[in-house]
Amino acid sequence: MKYKVGDVVLVESFAGPKVRVRLKKRILKPKDFWGADGWDAQIIYKKDVDALRQHGVPYKKGSKPLVFVFDWQLIKTIKRKR
């Protein structure tokens, strides 16, 4: 599936809960270096941040942090940017 900047997607986090993020910037691994393809994204709902906090992730309450999301963590699109 093709994703675009601005799409809202459901992702699987390393901590356990599934969270919704808005994709900000595509990051491709360099051809001559190790790494992985993914996205810079921002968590958009405070209740998702609270769920991550309950699973031990050290985010401040009420923040909407920027995160890196690997391509294999993307589950489905919730809302497409027009």
C-alpha positions in Angstrom: 0.0 0.0 0.0 1.2 3.5 -0.8 1.4 5.9 2.1 1.7 9.7 1.7 2.8 12.5 3.9 -0.1 13.6 6.0 -1.9 10.2 6.1 -3.1 9.1 9.5 -2.2 5.4 10.1 -2.5 2.8 12.8 0.9 1.4 13.8 2.1 -1.3 16.1 4.5 0.0 18.8 7.4 -1.9 20.4 5.7 -1.3 23.8 2.6 -3.2 22.8 -0.4 -0.9 22.2 -1.4 0.1 18.7 -1.3 3.9 18.2 -2.4 6.4 15.5 0.2 8.7 14.0 0.3 11.3 11.2 3.1 10.6 8.7 5.5 13.6 8.4 8.5 12.7 6.3 9.6 9.6 4.4 13.1 8.2 5.4 14.8 5.8 2.9 17.9 3.9 3.9 21.0 4.9 2.0 22.1 2.4 -0.7 25.7 2.3 0.6 24.9 2.0 4.3 22.9 -0.2 6.6 19.5 0.9 7.9 15.8 0.5 7.3 13.1 2.4 5.5 10.4 4.2 7.5 8.7 7.4 8.4 9.1 10.3 10.8 5.6 10.6 12.4 3.8 12.3 15.2 1.4 10.7 17.6 -1.9 12.6 17.3 -4.1 11.4 20.2 -3.2 12.0 23.8 -4.9 8.8 24.9 -2.4 6.9 22.7 0.4 8.6 24.5 -1.2 7.7 27.8 -1.5 4.0 26.7 2.2 4.1 25.9 3.0 5.7 29.3 1.1 2.8 31.0 3.3 0.4 29.2 6.5 2.1 30.4 7.4 4.6 27.7 8.8 7.8 29.3 6.7 10.4 27.5 5.4 13.4 29.4 1.6 13.5 30.0 -0.2 15.5 27.3 2.7 15.6 24.9 2.4 14.6 21.2 5.9 13.3 20.5 7.7 12.8 17.1 8.5 9.1 16.5 10.2 6.9 13.9 8.0 4.2 12.4 9.5 1.3 10.4 7.5 0.3 7.3 6.7 -3.1 8.8 5.0 -1.5 11.8 2.3 0.1 9.6 -1.0 -1.7 9.9 -3.6 0.2 8.0 -4.6 3.7 6.8 -7.2 5.4 9.0 -7.5 8.7 7.1 -6.0 9.7 3.8 -4.7 13.2 3.1 -6.6 14.6 0.1 
